[in-house]
Amino acid sequence: MAAAAPPPRDAIERACAMKEELLAAVERLGNRLPPNTLDQLIDELGGPENVAEMTGRKGRVVQNEDGSIQVSLCQHLCALICKLKN
């Protein structure tokens, strides 16, 4: 069985342009969406250091004061990593 021919170059270029348009649309939409309800509740209750993790999540997305985004590991996972290192 012969290998399939690669897609035409113009099809690849159109797909790449569509991808960029979708990513830009998601970026614009993200500014209008409410925060994650669970993360908002955790923040309102004083942050992850004051609220136990009950969902089993390994991490949460956190927006820093400068607007940058990072993934914060949940405390139970951090504690496990610390135990494994020691």
C-alpha positions in Angstrom: 0.0 0.0 0.0 1.5 3.3 -1.1 1.8 6.2 1.4 -0.7 9.0 1.0 0.6 12.1 -0.8 1.1 15.2 1.5 -1.6 17.8 1.3 -1.1 20.7 -1.1 1.0 23.6 0.1 -2.0 26.0 -0.2 -4.1 23.8 2.0 -1.4 23.8 4.7 -1.1 27.5 4.5 -4.9 28.0 4.8 -4.9 25.6 7.8 -2.1 27.5 9.5 -3.9 30.8 8.9 -7.2 29.4 10.3 -5.3 28.2 13.4 -3.8 31.7 14.0 -7.3 33.3 13.5 -8.8 30.8 16.0 -6.1 31.4 18.6 -6.5 35.2 18.3 -10.3 34.8 18.7 -9.8 32.7 21.8 -7.4 35.3 23.2 -10.0 38.1 22.7 -12.8 36.0 24.1 -10.7 35.1 27.2 -10.8 38.7 28.3 -14.7 38.6 28.4 -15.1 35.2 30.1 -15.7 35.0 33.9 -13.0 33.3 36.0 -13.2 29.7 36.8 -15.9 29.4 39.5 -13.9 27.1 41.7 -10.7 29.2 41.5 -12.8 32.3 42.1 -14.3 30.8 45.3 -10.8 29.7 46.5 -9.5 33.3 46.0 -12.5 34.8 47.8 -11.9 32.4 50.8 -8.3 33.6 51.1 -6.4 31.6 48.5 -5.1 28.0 48.3 -3.1 28.3 51.5 -6.5 28.7 53.4 -8.6 26.3 51.4 -8.2 22.5 51.2 -8.1 20.9 47.7 -11.2 18.7 47.4 -11.4 18.1 43.7 -8.3 16.0 43.2 -6.9 18.6 40.7 -3.1 18.5 40.3 -2.9 22.2 39.6 -4.8 25.4 38.9 -4.2 28.2 36.5 -3.3 31.4 38.3 -3.1 35.0 36.8 -0.3 37.0 38.4 -0.6 40.6 39.3 1.3 41.5 36.0 -1.4 39.6 34.0 0.9 36.7 33.2 -0.5 33.2 33.6 1.1 30.3 35.4 0.1 26.8 36.6 0.2 26.4 40.4 0.6 22.9 41.8 -2.0 22.1 44.5 -0.7 21.8 48.0 -1.2 18.1 48.3 0.9 17.5 45.3 3.6 19.9 46.5 3.6 18.0 49.9 4.0 14.7 48.1 6.9 16.0 45.9 8.6 17.3 49.1 8.3 13.9 50.8 9.7 12.2 47.7 12.7 14.5 47.6 13.5 13.9 51.3 
